[in-house]
Amino acid sequence: MAPSKTPSDPKALKRKVSSQILQLPGVSGIGVPKGRLTVYLESDSEDARERVREILKAVSPDSDVDFLVIGKFSKQDPD
């Protein structure tokens, strides 16, 4: 059985995979800036990158992803 195809729309792909990707250690977030699927990492981790690629390959084999190392997201106080 072939993997299910997800539309090439990065926003649709984000909706489909974000819950899986956000559970991965080292992942801070996921977004679609400038129309490109982008995964935000806490640190430059090849292990986290490979795990993200595995999830994307299973869902949408032809999808591209950018990685951006930004550290850990934290809540801001509303001052």
All heavy atoms as a GROMACS GRO file, in nm:
protein
  603
    1MET      N    1   0.085  -0.119   0.000
    1MET     CA    2   0.000   0.000   0.000
    1MET      C    3   0.089   0.125   0.000
    1MET      O    4   0.179   0.138   0.081
    1MET     CB    5  -0.090  -0.003   0.124
    1MET     CG    6  -0.178   0.116   0.136
    1MET     SD    7  -0.277   0.102   0.287
    1MET     CE    8  -0.433   0.149   0.220
    2ALA      N    9   0.064   0.215  -0.092
    2ALA     CA   10   0.143   0.337  -0.104
    2ALA      C   11   0.107   0.435   0.007
    2ALA      O   12  -0.005   0.435   0.057
    2ALA     CB   13   0.116   0.401  -0.240
    3PRO      N   14   0.205   0.519   0.047
    3PRO     CA   15   0.175   0.620   0.149
    3PRO      C   16   0.067   0.715   0.100
    3PRO      O   17   0.057   0.743  -0.019
    3PRO     CB   18   0.307   0.695   0.167
    3PRO     CG   19   0.410   0.620   0.093
    3PRO     CD   20   0.341   0.525   0.000
    4SER      N   21  -0.014   0.762   0.192
    4SER     CA   22  -0.119   0.856   0.153
    4SER      C   23  -0.055   0.987   0.110
    4SER      O   24   0.043   1.031   0.166
    4SER     CB   25  -0.215   0.881   0.269
    4SER     OG   26  -0.146   0.940   0.376
    5LYS      N   27  -0.112   1.045   0.009
    5LYS     CA   28  -0.058   1.171  -0.044
    5LYS      C   29  -0.128   1.288   0.023
    5LYS      O   30  -0.249   1.288   0.039
    5LYS     CB   31  -0.080   1.179  -0.194
    5LYS     CG   32   0.001   1.077  -0.272
    5LYS     CD   33   0.141   1.126  -0.292
    5LYS     CE   34   0.217   1.027  -0.379
    5LYS     NZ   35   0.345   1.072  -0.418
    6THR      N   36  -0.050   1.384   0.064
    6THR     CA   37  -0.104   1.508   0.120
    6THR      C   38  -0.086   1.615   0.014
    6THR      O   39   0.015   1.616  -0.055
    6THR     CB   40  -0.028   1.545   0.248
    6THR    OG1   41  -0.048   1.444   0.343
    6THR    CG2   42  -0.073   1.677   0.304
    7PRO      N   43  -0.181   1.705   0.002
    7PRO     CA   44  -0.165   1.812  -0.096
    7PRO      C   45  -0.033   1.886  -0.074
    7PRO      O   46   0.019   1.891   0.037
    7PRO     CB   47  -0.284   1.904  -0.068
    7PRO     CG   48  -0.381   1.822   0.006
    7PRO     CD   49  -0.303   1.717   0.078
    8SER      N   50   0.021   1.942  -0.183
    8SER     CA   51   0.148   2.013  -0.172
    8SER      C   52   0.136   2.144  -0.095
    8SER      O   53   0.234   2.213  -0.076
    8SER     CB   54   0.206   2.038  -0.311
    8SER     OG   55   0.114   2.114  -0.387
    9ASP      N   56   0.017   2.176  -0.050
    9ASP     CA   57  -0.007   2.298   0.027
    9ASP      C   58   0.063   2.286   0.162
    9ASP      O   59   0.029   2.200   0.244
    9ASP     CB   60  -0.157   2.317   0.045
    9ASP     CG   61  -0.193   2.432   0.135
    9ASP    OD1   62  -0.106   2.519   0.160
    9ASP    OD2   63  -0.307   2.437   0.182
   10PRO      N   64   0.163   2.370   0.191
   10PRO     CA   65   0.236   2.362   0.316
   10PRO      C   66   0.147   2.378   0.440
   10PRO      O   67   0.172   2.315   0.543
   10PRO     CB   68   0.338   2.475   0.309
   10PRO     CG   69   0.351   2.506   0.164
   10PRO     CD   70   0.217   2.473   0.104
   11LYS      N   71   0.042   2.459   0.431
   11LYS     CA   72  -0.047   2.477   0.546
   11LYS      C   73  -0.124   2.349   0.575
   11LYS      O   74  -0.144   2.312   0.691
   11LYS     CB   75  -0.142   2.594   0.523
   11LYS     CG   76  -0.073   2.727   0.528
   11LYS     CD   77  -0.170   2.841   0.505
   11LYS     CE   78  -0.095   2.974   0.505
   11LYS     NZ   79  -0.186   3.086   0.482
   12ALA      N   80  -0.169   2.280   0.471
   12ALA     CA   81  -0.240   2.153   0.489
   12ALA      C   82  -0.145   2.049   0.547
   12ALA      O   83  -0.183   1.971   0.637
   12ALA     CB   84  -0.297   2.104   0.356
   13LEU      N   85  -0.022   2.048   0.500
   13LEU     CA   86   0.077   1.954   0.552
   13LEU      C   87   0.105   1.983   0.699
   13LEU      O   88   0.112   1.891   0.781
   13LEU     CB   89   0.205   1.961   0.470
   13LEU     CG   90   0.316   1.866   0.511
   13LEU    CD1   91   0.270   1.720   0.505
   13LEU    CD2   92   0.438   1.886   0.421
   14LYS      N   93   0.117   2.110   0.734
   14LYS     CA   94   0.141   2.147   0.875
   14LYS      C   95   0.028   2.097   0.964
   14LYS      O   96   0.053   2.040   1.070
   14LYS     CB   97   0.153   2.299   0.888
   14LYS     CG   98   0.170   2.343   1.032
   14LYS     CD   99   0.159   2.494   1.046
   14LYS     CE  100   0.161   2.529   1.192
   14LYS     NZ  101   0.060   2.620   1.232
   15ARG      N  102  -0.096   2.117   0.921
   15ARG     CA  103  -0.210   2.069   1.000
   15ARG      C  104  -0.204   1.918   1.019
   15ARG      O  105  -0.237   1.866   1.125
   15ARG     CB  106  -0.342   2.108   0.933
   15ARG     CG  107  -0.378   2.253   0.951
   15ARG     CD  108  -0.519   2.284   0.904
   15ARG     NE  109  -0.540   2.260   0.762
   15ARG     CZ  110  -0.518   2.350   0.666
   15ARG    NH1  111  -0.473   2.470   0.698
   15ARG    NH2  112  -0.541   2.321   0.540
   16LYS      N  113  -0.161   1.848   0.916
   16LYS     CA  114  -0.160   1.702   0.922
   16LYS      C  115  -0.049   1.647   1.012
   16LYS      O  116  -0.070   1.546   1.079
   16LYS     CB  117  -0.144   1.646   0.780
   16LYS     CG  118  -0.157   1.497   0.774
   16LYS     CD  119  -0.189   1.452   0.634
   16LYS     CE  120  -0.210   1.303   0.632
   16LYS     NZ  121  -0.341   1.264   0.592
   17VAL      N  122   0.068   1.710   1.017
   17VAL     CA  123   0.182   1.653   1.089
   17VAL      C  124   0.221   1.724   1.217
   17VAL      O  125   0.304   1.674   1.294
   17VAL     CB  126   0.307   1.645   0.998
   17VAL    CG1  127   0.282   1.558   0.877
   17VAL    CG2  128   0.355   1.784   0.957
   18SER      N  129   0.164   1.841   1.245
   18SER     CA  130   0.212   1.920   1.358
   18SER      C  131   0.202   1.847   1.492
   18SER      O  132   0.292   1.856   1.574
   18SER     CB  133   0.144   2.057   1.365
   18SER     OG  134   0.007   2.043   1.383
   19SER      N  135   0.094   1.773   1.515
   19SER     CA  136   0.082   1.705   1.645
   19SER      C  137   0.192   1.602   1.664
   19SER      O  138   0.246   1.588   1.774
   19SER     CB  139  -0.056   1.640   1.660
   19SER     OG  140  -0.074   1.538   1.563
   20GLN      N  141   0.232   1.532   1.558
   20GLN     CA  142   0.340   1.434   1.569
   20GLN      C  143   0.476   1.502   1.587
   20GLN      O  144   0.556   1.461   1.670
   20GLN     CB  145   0.346   1.347   1.443
   20GLN     CG  146   0.231   1.251   1.427
   20GLN     CD  147   0.242   1.180   1.294
   20GLN    OE1  148   0.206   1.236   1.190
   20GLN    NE2  149   0.292   1.059   1.296
   21ILE      N  150   0.499   1.605   1.509
   21ILE     CA  151   0.630   1.672   1.512
   21ILE      C  152   0.651   1.745   1.643
   21ILE      O  153   0.761   1.744   1.699
   21ILE     CB  154   0.645   1.765   1.390
   21ILE    CG1  155   0.659   1.678   1.263
   21ILE    CG2  156   0.763   1.860   1.406
   21ILE    CD1  157   0.663   1.754   1.133
   22LEU      N  158   0.546   1.808   1.696
   22LEU     CA  159   0.562   1.884   1.821
   22LEU      C  160   0.591   1.795   1.941
   22LEU      O  161   0.639   1.844   2.042
   22LEU     CB  162   0.437   1.969   1.846
   22LEU     CG  163   0.420   2.088   1.752
   22LEU    CD1  164   0.284   2.152   1.770
   22LEU    CD2  165   0.532   2.189   1.772
   23GLN      N  166   0.565   1.666   1.930
   23GLN     CA  167   0.595   1.573   2.039
   23GLN      C  168   0.742   1.530   2.039
   23GLN      O  169   0.788   1.470   2.137
   23GLN     CB  170   0.507   1.449   2.028
   23GLN     CG  171   0.362   1.476   2.054
   23GLN     CD  172   0.277   1.350   2.041
   23GLN    OE1  173   0.325   1.240   2.052
   23GLN    NE2  174   0.148   1.369   2.018
   24LEU      N  175   0.815   1.558   1.934
   24LEU     CA  176   0.954   1.515   1.924
   24LEU      C  177   1.044   1.596   2.017
   24LEU      O  178   1.030   1.718   2.025
   24LEU     CB  179   1.004   1.530   1.781
   24LEU     CG  180   0.936   1.443   1.675
   24LEU    CD1  181   0.989   1.479   1.536
   24LEU    CD2  182   0.959   1.296   1.704
   25PRO      N  183   1.137   1.529   2.085
   25PRO     CA  184   1.233   1.602   2.168
   25PRO      C  185   1.318   1.695   2.081
   25PRO      O  186   1.360   1.657   1.972
   25PRO     CB  187   1.321   1.492   2.228
   25PRO     CG  188   1.253   1.363   2.201
   25PRO     CD  189   1.158   1.385   2.088
   26GLY      N  190   1.337   1.817   2.128
   26GLY     CA  191   1.420   1.913   2.058
   26GLY      C  192   1.344   2.003   1.962
   26GLY      O  193   1.402   2.095   1.905
   27VAL      N  194   1.214   1.978   1.942
   27VAL     CA  195   1.134   2.061   1.852
   27VAL      C  196   1.061   2.168   1.934
   27VAL      O  197   0.993   2.137   2.032
   27VAL     CB  198   1.032   1.976   1.772
   27VAL    CG1  199   0.937   2.065   1.695
   27VAL    CG2  200   1.104   1.880   1.680
   28SER      N  201   1.078   2.294   1.894
   28SER     CA  202   1.013   2.406   1.964
   28SER      C  203   0.881   2.444   1.901
   28SER      O  204   0.791   2.492   1.969
   28SER     CB  205   1.103   2.530   1.961
   28SER     OG  206   1.216   2.512   2.041
   29GLY      N  207   0.869   2.427   1.770
   29GLY     CA  208   0.747   2.468   1.703
   29GLY      C  209   0.750   2.433   1.556
   29GLY      O  210   0.848   2.378   1.504
   30ILE      N  211   0.641   2.467   1.488
   30ILE     CA  212   0.628   2.440   1.345
   30ILE      C  213   0.546   2.553   1.286
   30ILE      O  214   0.452   2.602   1.348
   30ILE     CB  215   0.565   2.301   1.320
   30ILE    CG1  216   0.563   2.266   1.171
   30ILE    CG2  217   0.428   2.291   1.380
   30ILE    CD1  218   0.527   2.121   1.142
   31GLY      N  219   0.583   2.597   1.167
   31GLY     CA  220   0.511   2.706   1.103
   31GLY      C  221   0.525   2.702   0.953
   31GLY      O  222   0.589   2.612   0.898
   32VAL      N  223   0.468   2.802   0.888
   32VAL     CA  224   0.474   2.811   0.742
   32VAL      C  225   0.508   2.955   0.701
   32VAL      O  226   0.432   3.021   0.630
   32VAL     CB  227   0.339   2.766   0.679
   32VAL    CG1  228   0.352   2.756   0.527
   32VAL    CG2  229   0.292   2.634   0.736
   33PRO      N  230   0.623   3.006   0.746
   33PRO     CA  231   0.659   3.142   0.704
   33PRO      C  232   0.695   3.144   0.555
   33PRO      O  233   0.759   3.052   0.505
   33PRO     CB  234   0.780   3.175   0.791
   33PRO     CG  235   0.841   3.044   0.822
   33PRO     CD  236   0.725   2.946   0.830
   34LYS      N  237   0.649   3.245   0.486
   34LYS     CA  238   0.678   3.262   0.343
   34LYS      C  239   0.638   3.138   0.262
   34LYS      O  240   0.700   3.106   0.161
   34LYS     CB  241   0.825   3.295   0.321
   34LYS     CG  242   0.866   3.426   0.387
   34LYS     CD  243   1.010   3.456   0.361
   34LYS     CE  244   1.047   3.585   0.435
   34LYS     NZ  245   1.189   3.614   0.423
   35GLY      N  246   0.537   3.065   0.308
   35GLY     CA  247   0.486   2.952   0.233
   35GLY      C  248   0.571   2.826   0.237
   35GLY      O  249   0.550   2.735   0.158
   36ARG      N  250   0.667   2.819   0.329
   36ARG     CA  251   0.755   2.702   0.341
   36ARG      C  252   0.734   2.637   0.478
   36ARG      O  253   0.736   2.705   0.580
   36ARG     CB  254   0.902   2.742   0.331
   36ARG     CG  255   0.941   2.802   0.200
   36ARG     CD  256   0.998   2.708   0.100
   36ARG     NE  257   1.102   2.624   0.156
   36ARG     CZ  258   1.143   2.514   0.098
   36ARG    NH1  259   1.089   2.473  -0.014
   36ARG    NH2  260   1.238   2.441   0.152
   37LEU      N  261   0.715   2.505   0.480
   37LEU     CA  262   0.704   2.433   0.606
   37LEU      C  263   0.837   2.447   0.680
   37LEU      O  264   0.943   2.416   0.626
   37LEU     CB  265   0.673   2.286   0.582
   37LEU     CG  266   0.651   2.203   0.709
   37LEU    CD1  267   0.524   2.248   0.780
   37LEU    CD2  268   0.644   2.056   0.676
   38THR      N  269   0.832   2.499   0.802
   38THR     CA  270   0.951   2.524   0.881
   38THR      C  271   0.934   2.463   1.019
   38THR      O  272   0.832   2.484   1.084
   38THR     CB  273   0.978   2.675   0.895
   38THR    OG1  274   0.989   2.731   0.763
   38THR    CG2  275   1.105   2.703   0.973
   39VAL      N  276   1.035   2.388   1.062
   39VAL     CA  277   1.036   2.329   1.196
   39VAL      C  278   1.141   2.403   1.277
   39VAL      O  279   1.257   2.416   1.235
   39VAL     CB  280   1.064   2.178   1.192
   39VAL    CG1  281   1.076   2.121   1.331
   39VAL    CG2  282   0.954   2.105   1.113
   40TYR      N  283   1.098   2.454   1.393
   40TYR     CA  284   1.187   2.530   1.481
   40TYR      C  285   1.246   2.434   1.583
   40TYR      O  286   1.174   2.361   1.650
   40TYR     CB  287   1.108   2.641   1.550
   40TYR     CG  288   1.046   2.736   1.451
   40TYR    CD1  289   0.910   2.726   1.419
   40TYR    CD2  290   1.122   2.833   1.386
   40TYR    CE1  291   0.852   2.812   1.326
   40TYR    CE2  292   1.064   2.919   1.294
   40TYR     CZ  293   0.930   2.908   1.264
   40TYR     OH  294   0.874   2.992   1.172
   41LEU      N  295   1.379   2.436   1.595
   41LEU     CA  296   1.450   2.346   1.684
   41LEU      C  297   1.510   2.420   1.803
   41LEU      O  298   1.550   2.535   1.791
   41LEU     CB  299   1.562   2.274   1.608
   41LEU     CG  300   1.521   2.194   1.485
   41LEU    CD1  301   1.645   2.140   1.413
   41LEU    CD2  302   1.429   2.080   1.525
   42GLU      N  303   1.516   2.350   1.917
   42GLU     CA  304   1.578   2.407   2.037
   42GLU      C  305   1.729   2.419   2.018
   42GLU      O  306   1.791   2.514   2.064
   42GLU     CB  307   1.548   2.320   2.159
   42GLU     CG  308   1.404   2.323   2.200
   42GLU     CD  309   1.375   2.230   2.316
   42GLU    OE1  310   1.469   2.189   2.388
   42GLU    OE2  311   1.257   2.198   2.337
   43SER      N  312   1.790   2.318   1.954
   43SER     CA  313   1.934   2.321   1.925
   43SER      C  314   1.956   2.249   1.793
   43SER      O  315   1.866   2.181   1.742
   43SER     CB  316   2.013   2.253   2.037
   43SER     OG  317   1.977   2.117   2.048
   44ASP      N  318   2.074   2.263   1.737
   44ASP     CA  319   2.104   2.202   1.608
   44ASP      C  320   2.125   2.052   1.626
   44ASP      O  321   2.234   2.007   1.656
   44ASP     CB  322   2.228   2.268   1.547
   44ASP     CG  323   2.240   2.239   1.399
   44ASP    OD1  324   2.149   2.177   1.342
   44ASP    OD2  325   2.342   2.279   1.341
   45SER      N  326   2.018   1.976   1.611
   45SER     CA  327   2.018   1.832   1.636
   45SER      C  328   1.987   1.754   1.510
   45SER      O  329   1.876   1.764   1.456
   45SER     CB  330   1.915   1.799   1.744
   45SER     OG  331   1.890   1.660   1.749
   46GLU      N  332   2.084   1.676   1.463
   46GLU     CA  333   2.061   1.593   1.345
   46GLU      C  334   1.956   1.486   1.374
   46GLU      O  335   1.879   1.448   1.286
   46GLU     CB  336   2.192   1.530   1.297
   46GLU     CG  337   2.178   1.460   1.163
   46GLU     CD  338   2.125   1.550   1.050
   46GLU    OE1  339   2.164   1.668   1.042
   46GLU    OE2  340   2.044   1.500   0.970
   47ASP      N  341   1.951   1.438   1.498
   47ASP     CA  342   1.852   1.338   1.537
   47ASP      C  343   1.709   1.395   1.521
   47ASP      O  344   1.622   1.329   1.464
   47ASP     CB  345   1.874   1.292   1.680
   47ASP     CG  346   1.778   1.183   1.722
   47ASP    OD1  347   1.771   1.079   1.650
   47ASP    OD2  348   1.708   1.200   1.823
   48ALA      N  349   1.687   1.517   1.569
   48ALA     CA  350   1.555   1.578   1.556
   48ALA      C  351   1.521   1.600   1.409
   48ALA      O  352   1.408   1.574   1.366
   48ALA     CB  353   1.550   1.711   1.631
   49ARG      N  354   1.618   1.645   1.330
   49ARG     CA  355   1.594   1.666   1.187
   49ARG      C  356   1.553   1.536   1.119
   49ARG      O  357   1.461   1.533   1.038
   49ARG     CB  358   1.719   1.723   1.120
   49ARG     CG  359   1.752   1.864   1.162
   49ARG     CD  360   1.888   1.905   1.106
   49ARG     NE  361   1.933   2.029   1.163
   49ARG     CZ  362   1.939   2.144   1.096
   49ARG    NH1  363   1.902   2.150   0.970
   49ARG    NH2  364   1.981   2.254   1.155
   50GLU      N  365   1.623   1.428   1.150
   50GLU     CA  366   1.595   1.299   1.088
   50GLU      C  367   1.456   1.247   1.127
   50GLU      O  368   1.383   1.194   1.044
   50GLU     CB  369   1.703   1.196   1.125
   50GLU     CG  370   1.692   1.067   1.048
   50GLU     CD  371   1.695   1.084   0.896
   50GLU    OE1  372   1.769   1.171   0.845
   50GLU    OE2  373   1.622   1.009   0.828
   51ARG      N  374   1.420   1.264   1.252
   51ARG     CA  375   1.286   1.221   1.296
   51ARG      C  376   1.176   1.299   1.225
   51ARG      O  377   1.073   1.243   1.187
   51ARG     CB  378   1.273   1.235   1.447
   51ARG     CG  379   1.354   1.132   1.522
   51ARG     CD  380   1.348   1.157   1.671
   51ARG     NE  381   1.435   1.067   1.742
   51ARG     CZ  382   1.400   1.002   1.851
   51ARG    NH1  383   1.279   1.018   1.903
   51ARG    NH2  384   1.484   0.922   1.911
   52VAL      N  385   1.196   1.428   1.208
   52VAL     CA  386   1.099   1.511   1.135
   52VAL      C  387   1.088   1.462   0.991
   52VAL      O  388   0.979   1.444   0.937
   52VAL     CB  389   1.138   1.660   1.139
   52VAL    CG1  390   1.055   1.741   1.040
   52VAL    CG2  391   1.123   1.716   1.280
   53ARG      N  392   1.203   1.437   0.928
   53ARG     CA  393   1.202   1.390   0.788
   53ARG      C  394   1.129   1.256   0.775
   53ARG      O  395   1.059   1.232   0.676
   53ARG     CB  396   1.345   1.378   0.737
   53ARG     CG  397   1.411   1.512   0.712
   53ARG     CD  398   1.550   1.494   0.650
   53ARG     NE  399   1.621   1.619   0.648
   53ARG     CZ  400   1.728   1.646   0.722
   53ARG    NH1  401   1.777   1.556   0.806
   53ARG    NH2  402   1.787   1.763   0.713
   54GLU      N  403   1.146   1.167   0.874
   54GLU     CA  404   1.077   1.037   0.871
   54GLU      C  405   0.926   1.055   0.874
   54GLU      O  406   0.852   0.988   0.801
   54GLU     CB  407   1.122   0.950   0.988
   54GLU     CG  408   1.262   0.895   0.973
   54GLU     CD  409   1.310   0.822   1.097
   54GLU    OE1  410   1.229   0.793   1.187
   54GLU    OE2  411   1.431   0.793   1.104
   55ILE      N  412   0.878   1.143   0.961
   55ILE     CA  413   0.733   1.170   0.969
   55ILE      C  414   0.683   1.225   0.836
   55ILE      O  415   0.582   1.181   0.782
   55ILE     CB  416   0.701   1.267   1.084
   55ILE    CG1  417   0.725   1.196   1.219
   55ILE    CG2  418   0.558   1.320   1.074
   55ILE    CD1  419   0.720   1.289   1.338
   56LEU      N  420   0.755   1.322   0.781
   56LEU     CA  421   0.712   1.383   0.656
   56LEU      C  422   0.716   1.283   0.540
   56LEU      O  423   0.628   1.282   0.455
   56LEU     CB  424   0.799   1.504   0.623
   56LEU     CG  425   0.780   1.624   0.715
   56LEU    CD1  426   0.882   1.732   0.684
   56LEU    CD2  427   0.639   1.677   0.705
   57LYS      N  428   0.817   1.197   0.538
   57LYS     CA  429   0.829   1.097   0.431
   57LYS      C  430   0.710   1.002   0.432
   57LYS      O  431   0.659   0.963   0.328
   57LYS     CB  432   0.959   1.019   0.448
   57LYS     CG  433   0.986   0.922   0.336
   57LYS     CD  434   1.118   0.853   0.356
   57LYS     CE  435   1.143   0.751   0.245
   57LYS     NZ  436   1.268   0.680   0.265
   58ALA      N  437   0.661   0.967   0.551
   58ALA     CA  438   0.547   0.876   0.562
   58ALA      C  439   0.417   0.942   0.516
   58ALA      O  440   0.328   0.875   0.466
   58ALA     CB  441   0.533   0.827   0.706
   59VAL      N  442   0.408   1.073   0.534
   59VAL     CA  443   0.284   1.145   0.503
   59VAL      C  444   0.286   1.206   0.364
   59VAL      O  445   0.188   1.201   0.291
   59VAL     CB  446   0.259   1.255   0.609
   59VAL    CG1  447   0.139   1.339   0.573
   59VAL    CG2  448   0.242   1.193   0.746
   60SER      N  449   0.397   1.266   0.329
   60SER     CA  450   0.410   1.336   0.201
   60SER      C  451   0.555   1.324   0.153
   60SER      O  452   0.637   1.411   0.181
   60SER     CB  453   0.370   1.482   0.219
   60SER     OG  454   0.379   1.552   0.099
   61PRO      N  455   0.587   1.214   0.083
   61PRO     CA  456   0.726   1.185   0.047
   61PRO      C  457   0.799   1.294  -0.030
   61PRO      O  458   0.920   1.305  -0.022
   61PRO     CB  459   0.715   1.059  -0.039
   61PRO     CG  460   0.583   0.999  -0.005
   61PRO     CD  461   0.494   1.113   0.036
   62ASP      N  462   0.727   1.376  -0.105
   62ASP     CA  463   0.792   1.479  -0.187
   62ASP      C  464   0.801   1.615  -0.119
   62ASP      O  465   0.842   1.713  -0.181
   62ASP     CB  466   0.717   1.494  -0.319
   62ASP     CG  467   0.720   1.365  -0.401
   62ASP    OD1  468   0.820   1.291  -0.391
   62ASP    OD2  469   0.622   1.338  -0.473
   63SER      N  470   0.762   1.622   0.008
   63SER     CA  471   0.759   1.752   0.076
   63SER      C  472   0.899   1.798   0.115
   63SER      O  473   0.989   1.719   0.140
   63SER     CB  474   0.670   1.745   0.199
   63SER     OG  475   0.725   1.654   0.292
   64ASP      N  476   0.915   1.930   0.118
   64ASP     CA  477   1.039   1.992   0.162
   64ASP      C  478   1.014   2.054   0.298
   64ASP      O  479   0.903   2.095   0.330
   64ASP     CB  480   1.082   2.103   0.065
   64ASP     CG  481   1.132   2.047  -0.067
   64ASP    OD1  482   1.192   1.938  -0.066
   64ASP    OD2  483   1.112   2.114  -0.170
   65VAL      N  484   1.121   2.063   0.378
   65VAL     CA  485   1.110   2.124   0.509
   65VAL      C  486   1.236   2.207   0.535
   65VAL      O  487   1.345   2.169   0.494
   65VAL     CB  488   1.090   2.018   0.620
   65VAL    CG1  489   1.206   1.922   0.628
   65VAL    CG2  490   1.064   2.083   0.756
   66ASP      N  491   1.216   2.321   0.597
   66ASP     CA  492   1.328   2.403   0.643
   66ASP      C  493   1.339   2.386   0.794
   66ASP      O  494   1.239   2.363   0.862
   66ASP     CB  495   1.304   2.551   0.611
   66ASP     CG  496   1.308   2.580   0.462
   66ASP    OD1  497   1.374   2.506   0.387
   66ASP    OD2  498   1.245   2.680   0.422
   67PHE      N  499   1.460   2.399   0.844
   67PHE     CA  500   1.483   2.394   0.989
   67PHE      C  501   1.544   2.526   1.032
   67PHE      O  502   1.627   2.582   0.962
   67PHE     CB  503   1.577   2.279   1.025
   67PHE     CG  504   1.520   2.143   0.998
   67PHE    CD1  505   1.547   2.076   0.880
   67PHE    CD2  506   1.437   2.082   1.091
   67PHE    CE1  507   1.493   1.951   0.855
   67PHE    CE2  508   1.382   1.957   1.067
   67PHE     CZ  509   1.411   1.892   0.948
   68LEU      N  510   1.502   2.573   1.148
   68LEU     CA  511   1.554   2.696   1.203
   68LEU      C  512   1.579   2.675   1.352
   68LEU      O  513   1.488   2.639   1.426
   68LEU     CB  514   1.454   2.810   1.182
   68LEU     CG  515   1.497   2.950   1.216
   68LEU    CD1  516   1.620   2.990   1.135
   68LEU    CD2  517   1.386   3.048   1.189
   69VAL      N  518   1.704   2.692   1.393
   69VAL     CA  519   1.740   2.675   1.534
   69VAL      C  520   1.714   2.807   1.605
   69VAL      O  521   1.775   2.909   1.574
   69VAL     CB  522   1.888   2.633   1.548
   69VAL    CG1  523   1.925   2.619   1.695
   69VAL    CG2  524   1.915   2.504   1.472
   70ILE      N  525   1.619   2.803   1.700
   70ILE     CA  526   1.579   2.927   1.767
   70ILE      C  527   1.581   2.915   1.919
   70ILE      O  528   1.552   3.011   1.989
   70ILE     CB  529   1.438   2.971   1.724
   70ILE    CG1  530   1.339   2.859   1.750
   70ILE    CG2  531   1.434   3.010   1.580
   70ILE    CD1  532   1.207   2.910   1.793
   71GLY      N  533   1.609   2.797   1.971
   71GLY     CA  534   1.601   2.777   2.115
   71GLY      C  535   1.462   2.732   2.153
   71GLY      O  536   1.380   2.697   2.069
   72LYS      N  537   1.434   2.737   2.281
   72LYS     CA  538   1.305   2.691   2.333
   72LYS      C  539   1.207   2.807   2.340
   72LYS      O  540   1.241   2.914   2.387
   72LYS     CB  541   1.325   2.629   2.470
   72LYS     CG  542   1.206   2.552   2.520
   72LYS     CD  543   1.242   2.474   2.645
   72LYS     CE  544   1.127   2.385   2.682
   72LYS     NZ  545   1.162   2.290   2.785
   73PHE      N  546   1.083   2.784   2.292
   73PHE     CA  547   0.979   2.884   2.308
   73PHE      C  548   0.936   2.889   2.453
   73PHE      O  549   0.929   2.786   2.519
   73PHE     CB  550   0.854   2.849   2.225
   73PHE     CG  551   0.866   2.876   2.078
   73PHE    CD1  552   0.816   2.787   1.986
   73PHE    CD2  553   0.927   2.991   2.030
   73PHE    CE1  554   0.824   2.811   1.850
   73PHE    CE2  555   0.938   3.017   1.894
   73PHE     CZ  556   0.886   2.926   1.805
   74SER      N  557   0.905   3.006   2.502
   74SER     CA  558   0.852   3.018   2.638
   74SER      C  559   0.744   3.125   2.638
   74SER      O  560   0.746   3.218   2.558
   74SER     CB  561   0.962   3.052   2.738
   74SER     OG  562   1.022   3.174   2.704
   75LYS      N  563   0.651   3.111   2.732
   75LYS     CA  564   0.543   3.209   2.744
   75LYS      C  565   0.598   3.341   2.793
   75LYS      O  566   0.685   3.346   2.878
   75LYS     CB  567   0.438   3.161   2.844
   75LYS     CG  568   0.334   3.073   2.783
   75LYS     CD  569   0.222   3.052   2.883
   75LYS     CE  570   0.099   3.002   2.813
   75LYS     NZ  571  -0.013   2.986   2.904
   76GLN      N  572   0.544   3.449   2.739
   76GLN     CA  573   0.582   3.583   2.781
   76GLN      C  574   0.478   3.636   2.879
   76GLN      O  575   0.358   3.612   2.860
   76GLN     CB  576   0.589   3.674   2.659
   76GLN     CG  577   0.686   3.628   2.552
   76GLN     CD  578   0.825   3.679   2.579
   76GLN    OE1  579   0.843   3.787   2.634
   76GLN    NE2  580   0.924   3.604   2.540
   77ASP      N  581   0.521   3.708   2.982
   77ASP     CA  582   0.426   3.773   3.071
   77ASP      C  583   0.365   3.892   2.999
   77ASP      O  584   0.435   3.968   2.932
   77ASP     CB  585   0.497   3.823   3.198
   77ASP     CG  586   0.536   3.710   3.291
   77ASP    OD1  587   0.464   3.608   3.290
   77ASP    OD2  588   0.637   3.724   3.361
   78PRO      N  589   0.233   3.911   3.011
   78PRO     CA  590   0.166   4.021   2.939
   78PRO      C  591   0.182   4.156   3.008
   78PRO      O  592   0.087   4.218   3.048
   78PRO     CB  593   0.019   3.976   2.940
   78PRO     CG  594   0.005   3.893   3.062
   78PRO     CD  595   0.137   3.827   3.082
   79ASP      N  596   0.305   4.202   3.021
   79ASP     CA  597   0.331   4.333   3.084
   79ASP      C  598   0.327   4.445   2.985
   79ASP      O  599   0.376   4.450   2.884
   79ASP     CB  600   0.467   4.334   3.154
   79ASP     CG  601   0.464   4.250   3.280
   79ASP    OD1  602   0.354   4.222   3.332
   79ASP    OD2  603   0.574   4.211   3.324
   0.00000   0.00000   0.00000
